[in-house]
Amino acid sequence: MGCATSPSQPKLLYHYLDLNDDGVQEEFVAELDLCGTGGCEWRILNKQNSQFLGAVFGKQVSIRILTVKKQGYYRLRTYHKMGAFDGVVVEYEFHGKEYEEVFSKDISSEEYLKYFK
């Protein structure tokens, strides 16, 4: 994770994961001022050509790469809080040009470890 800041520009958070086994980590970027207690919107960019690969929502620590691949990119899982004791687990698949949501389930805090070990 990184955080870049300057007086005239928004504070950005960064997260890096290799989503397609090419040896280059894709860049996840979130604007800190737009993050809330539930999480952030993470824009995914290909670092080699700056191509937009989609956006996912969730807490940074919850972004997971799953073993399933579609069109060369791994499926992603995220989690964001909806209240003190519940949240939502969401999965995204790559569909040609960008990641799209393909699964969503409301879960309790007790169920969290079932999805994020």
Steps between C-alpha positions, in 0.01 A plus 500: 500500500614851434359847545595796282410853603552859395316819600316540168436136416283234666660246730520167323534149639676232294485121504679266257411147386595298190160407359607317184832326579702726268747586778379862516274607783184686408444823693195554721444871573250654745443863590530518879243780538238281332559200728260435784474259790368235260792519261625673184439486128821357351564579134712229338762603245740300286837655590656423161250697288276682756196308371199523734406146607197585713419598856428301813369613836625382837752527777859482379587212730212297356599505131572137412604323181311173451630198307239528221603687183283648226646641179848489651423688823434361847164537670506748791319498836446804724317583820345821624318577822136597503462538875662411829434127465442434131643559158502387140734261321526571126674314219608647166600337171679647202265525200703603198571862587448530875406332824127462572316390813382138471415408861386687809386373840413671827691333783534537875834568668510135607485388135792723396765231557310260274589728208826660619743258667 
